[in-house]
């Protein structure tokens, strides 16, 4: 698990929003956040198969192997693949879908805002179906 204290206070004060602020259930949000944390830990540990296991069936159809998935992550999402740090922001519960904001300090020292979408599976678990990224105001050094 990553230590969150390394992110400058300004980063938190501008971007941290209360978890569940848009009506997401506390247990559902905690489960979704655990999936995101576990996938990031798998990325950091070079456990490609484990990281791929947190991808939804939709993503697995697009990237049918762990190798294809990881090539996409490494090339398109280096800040997600190797974040210096991250913190959770607001979450929105859409029933069988949760949107979770994650503030990321990338390996390049820049701040990013990622909007993760997770879909609930028939067994009740949550899997990541998409990550939309945008650069946040650069506050970190």
Rosetta silent file (secondary structure, phi, psi, omega in degrees, C-alpha in Angstrom):
SEQUENCE: XXXXXXXXXXXXXXXXXXXXXXXXXXXXXXXXXXXXXXXXXXXXXXXXXXXXXXXXXXXXXXXXXXXXXXXXXXXXXXXXXXXXXXXXXXXXXXXXXXXXXXXXXXXXXXXXXXXXXXXXXXXXXXXXXXXXXXXXXXXXX
SCORE:     score description
SCORE:     0.000 S_00000001
   1 L     0.000  141.943 -176.284    0.000    0.000    0.000 S_00000001
   2 L   -86.602  145.536  174.096    1.302    3.441   -0.846 S_00000001
   3 L   -80.223  132.234 -178.208    1.850    6.141    1.736 S_00000001
   4 L   -91.764   -9.086 -175.727   -0.291    9.138    0.986 S_00000001
   5 L   -70.381  -13.336 -177.642    1.669   11.593    3.146 S_00000001
   6 L   -77.331  -15.659  178.854    4.182   12.267    0.370 S_00000001
   7 L   -78.672  132.079 -179.930    1.678   14.303   -1.648 S_00000001
   8 L   -56.331  148.552 -178.199    1.910   18.014   -0.810 S_00000001
   9 H   -55.706  -38.818 -179.074   -0.872   19.411    1.356 S_00000001
  10 H   -59.327  -34.987  178.622   -2.018   21.738   -1.438 S_00000001
  11 H   -59.708  -46.767  179.466   -2.722   18.705   -3.586 S_00000001
  12 H   -67.678  -44.503 -173.476   -5.110   17.348   -0.970 S_00000001
  13 H   -65.476  -30.470  179.286   -6.742   20.635   -0.108 S_00000001
  14 H   -86.040  -29.285 -170.031   -7.674   21.383   -3.707 S_00000001
  15 H  -114.898  -19.210 -177.918   -8.673   17.924   -4.863 S_00000001
  16 L   -73.744  128.402  175.814   -9.837   15.826   -1.941 S_00000001
  17 L  -124.486  154.847 -177.773  -13.593   15.536   -1.787 S_00000001
  18 L   -62.334  136.050  176.727  -15.543   13.471    0.674 S_00000001
  19 L   -63.916  136.962  177.670  -15.881    9.855   -0.334 S_00000001
  20 L    80.029   14.990 -174.784  -19.429    9.050   -1.213 S_00000001
  21 L   -65.093  -20.080 -179.022  -20.384   12.670   -1.772 S_00000001
  22 L  -106.866   23.655  173.171  -22.647   11.769   -4.672 S_00000001
  23 L    95.360    7.636  178.557  -24.568    9.050   -2.859 S_00000001
  24 L   -69.106  139.543  177.297  -22.292    6.061   -3.294 S_00000001
  25 L   -67.891  141.429 -175.934  -22.723    3.441   -0.604 S_00000001
  26 H   -58.883  -44.032 -179.236  -19.810    3.288    1.807 S_00000001
  27 H   -66.419  -39.821  179.706  -19.245   -0.464    1.393 S_00000001
  28 H   -65.980  -43.571  178.782  -19.415   -0.261   -2.392 S_00000001
  29 H   -63.141  -44.322  178.893  -16.965    2.644   -2.513 S_00000001
  30 H   -60.329  -40.429  178.954  -14.572    0.838   -0.167 S_00000001
  31 H   -66.345  -42.251  178.923  -14.730   -2.256   -2.391 S_00000001
  32 H   -64.774  -43.324  178.800  -14.109   -0.194   -5.546 S_00000001
  33 H   -63.650  -37.007  178.497  -11.185    1.635   -3.932 S_00000001
  34 H   -63.280  -39.224  178.053   -9.691   -1.686   -2.826 S_00000001
  35 H   -62.267  -46.431  179.910   -9.774   -2.913   -6.445 S_00000001
  36 H   -61.467  -46.891  179.954   -7.983    0.232   -7.641 S_00000001
  37 H   -61.301  -42.874 -178.982   -5.369   -0.032   -4.874 S_00000001
  38 H   -66.198  -38.258  177.988   -4.779   -3.717   -5.558 S_00000001
  39 H   -67.025  -42.722  178.576   -4.346   -3.127   -9.279 S_00000001
  40 H   -62.421  -38.356  177.209   -1.872   -0.297   -8.654 S_00000001
  41 H   -64.841  -39.077  177.569    0.049   -2.539   -6.258 S_00000001
  42 H   -64.270  -40.789  175.641    0.133   -5.258   -8.923 S_00000001
  43 H   -58.289  -49.260 -177.328    1.481   -2.719  -11.431 S_00000001
  44 H   -62.661  -30.289 -177.603    4.194   -1.657   -8.974 S_00000001
  45 L   -94.025    6.863 -177.802    5.122   -5.295   -8.310 S_00000001
  46 L    55.154   37.270  175.359    5.206   -6.203  -12.023 S_00000001
  47 L   -98.827   75.895 -172.936    2.436   -8.747  -11.474 S_00000001
  48 H   -58.468  -43.108 -179.666    0.896   -8.310  -14.907 S_00000001
  49 H   -63.822  -38.312  177.849   -1.520  -11.234  -14.615 S_00000001
  50 H   -66.425  -45.972  178.876   -2.824   -9.987  -11.270 S_00000001
  51 H   -59.186  -42.861  179.158   -3.269   -6.454  -12.642 S_00000001
  52 H   -62.785  -31.143  179.859   -5.106   -7.851  -15.665 S_00000001
  53 L   -63.577  -16.987  178.630   -7.418   -9.737  -13.311 S_00000001
  54 L   -92.683    0.781  177.664   -8.939   -6.420  -12.185 S_00000001
  55 E   -82.945  139.930 -179.815   -9.986   -5.543  -15.759 S_00000001
  56 L   -68.715  163.432  175.595  -13.658   -5.945  -16.621 S_00000001
  57 H   -56.020  -33.686  177.850  -14.843   -8.434  -19.244 S_00000001
  58 H   -62.278  -47.522  177.679  -15.298   -5.494  -21.633 S_00000001
  59 H   -64.568  -36.272  179.689  -11.619   -4.525  -21.307 S_00000001
  60 H   -67.327  -28.705  175.095  -10.597   -8.161  -21.621 S_00000001
  61 H   -69.654  -37.761  179.896  -12.415   -8.393  -24.950 S_00000001
  62 H   -73.233  -40.800 -179.361  -10.459   -5.364  -26.198 S_00000001
  63 L  -120.824   87.423 -169.691   -7.160   -6.598  -24.695 S_00000001
  64 L   -73.113   -6.021  177.913   -7.471  -10.404  -24.745 S_00000001
  65 L  -132.979  155.586  175.449   -4.121  -11.137  -23.060 S_00000001
  66 H   -58.146  -35.299 -179.844   -2.266   -9.725  -20.064 S_00000001
  67 H   -64.121  -44.767  178.553    0.562   -8.770  -22.429 S_00000001
  68 H   -64.670  -42.254  178.735   -1.712   -6.717  -24.685 S_00000001
  69 H   -61.777  -47.951 -177.619   -3.338   -5.070  -21.667 S_00000001
  70 H   -67.799  -33.676  176.160   -0.027   -4.197  -20.049 S_00000001
  71 H   -61.649  -42.131  178.006    1.389   -2.809  -23.302 S_00000001
  72 H   -63.223  -46.664 -178.127   -1.591   -0.443  -23.439 S_00000001
  73 H   -62.241  -48.107 -178.018   -1.187    0.567  -19.774 S_00000001
  74 H   -61.839  -38.908 -176.977    2.563    1.164  -20.059 S_00000001
  75 H   -81.307  -42.969 -173.540    2.210    3.236  -23.236 S_00000001
  76 H   -96.158  -22.662 -173.991   -0.990    5.189  -22.596 S_00000001
  77 L  -133.116   55.630 -178.861   -1.113    5.369  -18.788 S_00000001
  78 H   -61.978  -28.105  179.723    2.434    5.581  -17.369 S_00000001
  79 H   -71.908  -26.991  175.765    1.142    7.665  -14.448 S_00000001
  80 H   -83.214  -37.334 -179.098   -1.239    4.847  -13.504 S_00000001
  81 H   -66.046  -41.267 -177.523    1.364    2.161  -14.140 S_00000001
  82 L  -135.991   62.937  179.607    4.026    3.775  -11.940 S_00000001
  83 L   -68.856  145.933  170.735    2.454    6.493   -9.780 S_00000001
  84 L   -72.867  -34.919 -177.922    4.618    8.197   -7.203 S_00000001
  85 E  -166.474  165.885  175.953    1.515    8.509   -5.090 S_00000001
  86 E  -157.005  160.015  177.995   -2.270    8.667   -5.271 S_00000001
  87 E  -148.119  145.269  179.753   -5.312    9.674   -3.234 S_00000001
  88 E   -83.904  142.234  174.107   -9.017    9.013   -3.640 S_00000001
  89 E  -110.906 -140.936 -176.403  -11.475   11.820   -4.307 S_00000001
  90 E   -70.486  153.373  175.786  -15.219   11.765   -4.844 S_00000001
  91 E  -129.114  144.158  176.126  -17.164    8.655   -5.784 S_00000001
  92 E  -123.748  131.127  179.871  -20.491    8.363   -7.567 S_00000001
  93 E  -100.785  120.403  176.755  -22.675    5.280   -7.315 S_00000001
  94 L  -111.718   34.527 -178.517  -24.737    4.485  -10.376 S_00000001
  95 L    85.726  -97.712 -179.755  -26.137    1.212   -9.097 S_00000001
  96 L   -91.031   12.151 -179.689  -24.081   -1.421  -10.883 S_00000001
  97 E  -139.970  138.441  174.973  -21.403    1.161  -11.719 S_00000001
  98 E  -123.189  134.844  172.515  -19.148    3.339   -9.563 S_00000001
  99 E  -107.350  122.494 -176.052  -17.162    6.307  -10.782 S_00000001
 100 E  -122.676  121.725  175.482  -14.172    6.982   -8.526 S_00000001
 101 E   -81.573  134.342  177.630  -11.910   10.025   -8.835 S_00000001
 102 E  -130.515  123.074  175.581   -8.247    9.313   -8.113 S_00000001
 103 E   -89.837  128.107 -173.507   -5.644   12.055   -7.866 S_00000001
 104 E  -123.807  134.063  168.970   -2.284   10.730   -9.068 S_00000001
 105 E   -97.276  109.655 -174.395    1.222   12.093   -8.773 S_00000001
 106 L   -76.271  168.939  178.873    2.851   10.663  -11.883 S_00000001
 107 L   -64.513  -17.299  178.499    6.426    9.504  -12.352 S_00000001
 108 L   -87.172    2.173 -179.984    6.999   12.750  -14.252 S_00000001
 109 L    82.199    4.581  179.591    6.194   14.807  -11.128 S_00000001
 110 L   -98.306  153.527  178.129    2.919   16.072  -12.605 S_00000001
 111 E   -91.203  139.984  178.471   -0.529   15.758  -11.057 S_00000001
 112 E  -132.693  150.224  173.432   -3.266   13.877  -12.868 S_00000001
 113 E  -113.193  120.842  179.072   -6.923   13.308  -12.200 S_00000001
 114 E  -110.303  134.187  173.470   -8.150    9.865  -13.164 S_00000001
 115 E  -108.401  104.910  177.954  -11.813    8.953  -13.312 S_00000001
 116 E   -85.294  137.490  170.323  -12.101    5.212  -12.834 S_00000001
 117 E  -114.283  126.382  179.100  -15.323    3.477  -13.808 S_00000001
 118 E  -118.870  140.691  179.327  -15.924    0.142  -12.137 S_00000001
 119 E  -112.322  136.638  176.901  -18.709   -2.285  -12.983 S_00000001
 120 E   -77.013  135.134 -178.561  -20.274   -4.668  -10.521 S_00000001
 121 L   -92.735  163.427 -179.451  -20.030   -8.264  -11.661 S_00000001
 122 L   -54.900  -28.123  179.210  -22.718  -10.950  -11.250 S_00000001
 123 L   -84.328    2.231  178.536  -20.840  -12.317   -8.216 S_00000001
 124 L    93.633   -9.905  179.054  -20.982   -8.870   -6.541 S_00000001
 125 L   -75.934  168.455  179.691  -17.303   -8.019   -7.104 S_00000001
 126 E  -117.198  136.276  176.464  -16.126   -4.834   -8.822 S_00000001
 127 E  -130.491  149.995 -176.544  -13.861   -4.671  -11.895 S_00000001
 128 E   -78.874  125.092 -179.979  -12.354   -1.683  -13.689 S_00000001
 129 E  -106.337  -21.460  176.059  -14.036   -0.942  -17.014 S_00000001
 130 E  -165.490  158.655  173.515  -12.328    2.346  -17.906 S_00000001
 131 E  -137.047  119.180  175.819   -9.928    5.047  -16.773 S_00000001
 132 E  -107.936  131.042 -171.288  -10.232    8.560  -18.150 S_00000001
 133 E  -120.146  146.273  170.151   -7.284   10.797  -17.441 S_00000001
 134 E  -148.196  151.139  177.534   -6.589   14.490  -17.486 S_00000001
 135 E   -71.746  136.251  176.136   -3.724   16.607  -16.268 S_00000001
 136 L   -97.388  172.355  174.983   -4.509   18.435  -13.056 S_00000001
 137 L   -57.673  131.335 -178.917   -3.000   21.749  -12.002 S_00000001
 138 L   -73.366  108.902 -179.404    0.675   21.093  -11.372 S_00000001
 139 L  -116.501  -20.872 -174.597    1.110   21.537   -7.644 S_00000001
 140 L   -88.495  156.241  177.257    3.736   18.920   -6.829 S_00000001
 141 L  -120.361    0.000    0.000    7.465   19.359   -7.091 S_00000001
